[in-house]
Amino acid sequence: MVANWTTYRELLLPGLTGRRAVESALRHAVRDGRLKPGTRLPSSRDLAGQLGVARGTVTAAYAQLVGEGYLVAKRGSGTTVAATWPGTPDEEPERARRWRIDLRPGLPALNAFPREEWLQAQKSALRDLPVEELGYPDPAGFRALREELADYLGRVRAVAARPADVVVVNGAAEGMSLLGRVLRERGHRGIAVEDPSHAGVADMFASHGLAVHPIPVDDKGLRVDALAAADCRAVLVTAAHQFPLGVVLHPERRRALLAWARARDGVVIEDDYDAEHRYDRPALGAMQALAPAHVVYQGSASKVLAPALRLGWLVLPPALRDTVVEHKRLDDLGCGTLHQAAFARLLRTGGYDRHLRRTRQLYRARRDALLDELARVLPAWTPIGVAAGLHVVLRMPAGVDDVAVQARLAARGVHAPALANYTRRPAFPGLVVGYAALTPDRLRQAVHDLHAAAPPGPRGAPR
Ligand SMILES: Cc1ncc(COP(=O)(O)O)c(C=O)c1O
């Protein structure tokens, strides 16, 4: 009668007596597909007999579910499961196709996440947490974490921050969203972003009503001279390691950018998303300390630990700090304290630094393996940018269609986005290749897939 179930008693679990229980069991059976759309249900008398409940119980449950839209009652044809019912969940969208080799940028090595240290940090943080901290959090962030972050950022990134300047957010993504709103509220009509850049960032600012002005990037980073033509007083810049090109903002450009901001009471959002991962030399310190009144420093644990933590931070100029905190309060009353307390503990005990030392070595070896094999197999494709981060852009010879290369790779089960996905005006064709999550062997294998997907001849590889 019902697929895989011999009786409704079995389907709806034995022991159902009350109307609510019958109703709930039926609702669940419809929702999870055990009762398919169009299935004709037994008469109320029959089902009541099968379940050993009063007929009125079933009639009432049917009526309730007809009212809710799960069932349809038609005179003469009994009660059936509706073809579509409220909130029919589509199959949960497949979040990501399973690629044979996934070279998308953005993820650290998730299997290197320091689970043991995080567990210890969570345990001891919870054990020591004063009971009053289990109440509503400070919307600016857990005090102990803001202290640790001010210290860490000063030490590692030369950021000038007092704990009071730090605001903890759910990832840099929330930080940017809060800033978008605050800038709009302060009368900003637009914001400049690097071109190429992360497409999501421009969309997010646009969603807050800001006009987005793409500014070209060359081998010295953002073309600060081109900002003059943009009708705006705010800019987002990935100075330490431009995303995605991987170049560093030249010291002269840094000076020019800060002068631009000072001259128009502007705001520079310094997105320091992966600066701790520099392999050839210590990264330049953040710009923020050179103009704390004009620079918002933005950081995140996503590239060091894992995006799943949703832990990010802003260091704000005094003029913006209170408004940002007020918006954060209005949004969600602040980030959860337990996570923040664990992260504070990880920072205080040196666990974050230890993890960074390990991953820096790991990623450096991975990057080297990728680039060594590339130089051997596909010498016409050149890595650009500095030795840093979790990804590298491979520049292809002029005339190569990078979108077509991406498609040929996809057909082989390899995902590596074309540079064209990050800009409307590509200066050259390229692929953006994330290497942090793959072993050297897999990366060498990936290079052979790149070779197979490259156009023949001088534009690709010698064949
Ligand atoms: C340029 C850039 N900034 C910031 C982030 C970090 O975002 P979040 O902290 O929300 O994970 C990313 C992650 O993809 C990024 O690519």
The ligand as an ORCA input file, in Angstrom:
! r2SCAN-3c Opt
* xyz 0 1
  C      39.111     39.275     -0.386
  C      38.489     38.597      0.787
  N      38.252     39.294      1.892
  C      37.729     38.716      2.994
  C      37.408     37.386      3.020
  C      36.937     36.743      4.299
  O      35.614     36.698      4.474
  P      34.990     36.067      5.773
  O      35.782     36.492      6.966
  O      33.599     36.598      5.803
  O      35.026     34.575      5.618
  C      37.576     36.637      1.871
  C      37.154     35.230      1.834
  O      36.791     34.684      0.810
  C      38.158     37.256      0.733
  O      38.404     36.546     -0.375
*
